[in-house]
Amino acid sequence: MSLEEFHRLPFKPAWKQEYINGCLIESPRWVIVHATIPVSPRPFKSPVPLRPAKAGDEQALLPSFRAAFKDVFEFCDNTQKQFSQSARQSLHHFFHGPFHLALPASRVAIGRPGTLEAGRPIGAALVLAQEEGWALLDMIFVKPTWHRRGLATALAAAALTALHEQGGYRTLVSRYHLGNEPSRAWHHNFGFADEPDLRLAQLHLRAAIHELRRLRESGQLTSQENRRLNRERARWQKEADRLEALVKAGREDEADPWRKWRRKPRDDEMIVLKKPAVPQQKDV
Ligand SMILES: CC(C)(COP(=O)(O)OP(=O)(O)OC[C@H]1O[C@@H](n2cnc3c(N)ncnc32)[C@H](O)[C@@H]1OP(=O)(O)O)[C@@H](O)C(=O)NCCC(=O)NCCS
């Protein structure tokens, strides 16, 4: 591929595109979108029974986690071994992470009695306690055979309702990968709103500018597309300017959701940051 051809490729915000030795190298770009929803009761109708998550679910959820995430963006560059390890670690982290609390509002969907899946988990919405006032939807997943039947919606609605009943939480925060289109569509459909994010606004602005230039130079820019992309460019320019002004005013948290929705370590957690007394392998 020539350099000119490379410059004329469509810009994909979720992918890093590099030109190395005449080749296009694409790798996933790790852009996480934070989305929030107020905690309030939500009526729901589930196609299968739901129950609160329990400690033994760490193992029981592995098959449905593997099936659900097998072809998902965030694991697309994993080897089979890495993926298996990530699946185990993600569930272990939720159930036994040393610095957070798995909330009883977490819900697991169970196969219907009389079917091959009877009693087995087929999906879950797993919620972690974070700061006072907000909780994190750490994971939501459904086995592919159950997709588009309202199961993730029922799981999240049940978790949201239980969180409301538990009290003390105003906001449920979730994070999804920009490249995970089904997750993005699901979050928006459920009612999650993306949080303001300067980095994301700059990325969308770059995409609009790139597409305008690319289509103009290749003679493919229709007047309809021109209007749409100019609207996109103006929208993201305005948002980037607004968020940059907040950063300059010392209000970084409002422009960076990683800062706004971070869990502050408790005093007794600081011990893990201390240098180990015994030298590690690489220090010897
Ligand atoms: C994202 C996920 C949890 C959705 O589960 P689900 O049970 O199929 O979702 P629901 O049936 O409740 O979907 C409700 C609505 O969300 C939207 N939606 C869900 N999946 C979608 C998809 N693949 N493409 C477009 N929109 C989608 C639709 O608006 C859908 O309503 P509709 O089916 O009437 O059009 C599921 O695809 C999944 O497990 N994915 C793999 C794991 C994952 O990526 N989890 C999220 C990590 S942050």
Ligand as a Chemical Component Dictionary entry (heavy atoms), coordinates in Angstrom:
data_LIG
# 
_chem_comp.id                   LIG 
_chem_comp.type                 NON-POLYMER 
_chem_comp.pdbx_formal_charge   0 
_chem_comp.three_letter_code    LIG 
# 
loop_
_chem_comp_atom.comp_id 
_chem_comp_atom.atom_id 
_chem_comp_atom.alt_atom_id 
_chem_comp_atom.type_symbol 
_chem_comp_atom.charge 
_chem_comp_atom.model_Cartn_x 
_chem_comp_atom.model_Cartn_y 
_chem_comp_atom.model_Cartn_z 
_chem_comp_atom.pdbx_ordinal 
LIG C1  C1  C 0 -24.216 -6.243  25.117 1  
LIG C2  C2  C 0 -25.045 -7.443  25.568 2  
LIG C3  C3  C 0 -24.876 -7.604  27.086 3  
LIG C4  C4  C 0 -26.518 -7.202  25.223 4  
LIG O1  O1  O 0 -27.277 -8.302  25.712 5  
LIG P1  P1  P 0 -28.750 -8.666  25.152 6  
LIG O2  O2  O 0 -29.414 -9.533  26.159 7  
LIG O3  O3  O 0 -28.645 -9.178  23.776 8  
LIG O4  O4  O 0 -29.422 -7.207  25.101 9  
LIG P2  P2  P 0 -30.994 -6.864  25.100 10 
LIG O5  O5  O 0 -31.760 -7.974  24.431 11 
LIG O6  O6  O 0 -31.409 -6.470  26.470 12 
LIG O7  O7  O 0 -30.966 -5.590  24.127 13 
LIG C5  C5  C 0 -31.785 -4.449  24.324 14 
LIG C6  C6  C 0 -31.516 -3.452  23.221 15 
LIG O8  O8  O 0 -30.119 -3.054  23.204 16 
LIG C7  C7  C 0 -29.697 -2.836  21.834 17 
LIG N1  N1  N 0 -28.763 -3.885  21.423 18 
LIG C8  C8  C 0 -28.391 -4.997  22.093 19 
LIG N2  N2  N 0 -27.520 -5.730  21.394 20 
LIG C9  C9  C 0 -27.320 -5.069  20.228 21 
LIG C10 C10 C 0 -26.534 -5.322  19.068 22 
LIG N3  N3  N 0 -25.750 -6.432  18.952 23 
LIG N4  N4  N 0 -26.553 -4.432  18.046 24 
LIG C11 C11 C 0 -27.330 -3.332  18.119 25 
LIG N5  N5  N 0 -28.115 -3.034  19.191 26 
LIG C12 C12 C 0 -28.113 -3.893  20.230 27 
LIG C13 C13 C 0 -30.965 -2.958  20.998 28 
LIG O9  O9  O 0 -31.575 -1.673  20.977 29 
LIG C14 C14 C 0 -31.799 -3.932  21.830 30 
LIG O10 O10 O 0 -33.184 -3.846  21.572 31 
LIG P3  P3  P 0 -33.813 -4.690  20.312 32 
LIG O11 O11 O 0 -33.262 -6.087  20.413 33 
LIG O12 O12 O 0 -35.287 -4.611  20.597 34 
LIG O13 O13 O 0 -33.384 -3.960  19.083 35 
LIG C15 C15 C 0 -24.615 -8.753  24.824 36 
LIG O14 O14 O 0 -24.504 -8.458  23.448 37 
LIG C16 C16 C 0 -23.323 -9.350  25.308 38 
LIG O15 O15 O 0 -23.299 -10.151 26.244 39 
LIG N6  N6  N 0 -22.196 -9.009  24.664 40 
LIG C17 C17 C 0 -20.906 -9.562  24.987 41 
LIG C18 C18 C 0 -20.413 -9.069  26.323 42 
LIG C19 C19 C 0 -20.292 -7.556  26.316 43 
LIG O16 O16 O 0 -19.785 -6.950  25.390 44 
LIG N7  N7  N 0 -20.760 -6.955  27.425 45 
LIG C20 C20 C 0 -20.695 -5.532  27.612 46 
LIG C21 C21 C 0 -19.344 -5.186  28.102 47 
LIG S1  S1  S 0 -19.305 -3.508  28.602 48 
# 
loop_
_chem_comp_bond.comp_id 
_chem_comp_bond.atom_id_1 
_chem_comp_bond.atom_id_2 
_chem_comp_bond.value_order 
_chem_comp_bond.pdbx_ordinal 
LIG C1  C2  SING 1  
LIG C2  C3  SING 2  
LIG C2  C4  SING 3  
LIG C2  C15 SING 4  
LIG C4  O1  SING 5  
LIG O1  P1  SING 6  
LIG P1  O2  DOUB 7  
LIG P1  O3  SING 8  
LIG P1  O4  SING 9  
LIG O4  P2  SING 10 
LIG P2  O5  DOUB 11 
LIG P2  O6  SING 12 
LIG P2  O7  SING 13 
LIG O7  C5  SING 14 
LIG C5  C6  SING 15 
LIG C6  O8  SING 16 
LIG C6  C14 SING 17 
LIG O8  C7  SING 18 
LIG C7  N1  SING 19 
LIG C7  C13 SING 20 
LIG N1  C8  SING 21 
LIG N1  C12 SING 22 
LIG C8  N2  DOUB 23 
LIG N2  C9  SING 24 
LIG C9  C10 SING 25 
LIG C9  C12 DOUB 26 
LIG C10 N3  SING 27 
LIG C10 N4  DOUB 28 
LIG N4  C11 SING 29 
LIG C11 N5  DOUB 30 
LIG N5  C12 SING 31 
LIG C13 O9  SING 32 
LIG C13 C14 SING 33 
LIG C14 O10 SING 34 
LIG O10 P3  SING 35 
LIG P3  O11 DOUB 36 
LIG P3  O12 SING 37 
LIG P3  O13 SING 38 
LIG C15 O14 SING 39 
LIG C15 C16 SING 40 
LIG C16 O15 DOUB 41 
LIG C16 N6  SING 42 
LIG N6  C17 SING 43 
LIG C17 C18 SING 44 
LIG C18 C19 SING 45 
LIG C19 O16 DOUB 46 
LIG C19 N7  SING 47 
LIG N7  C20 SING 48 
LIG C20 C21 SING 49 
LIG C21 S1  SING 50 
# 
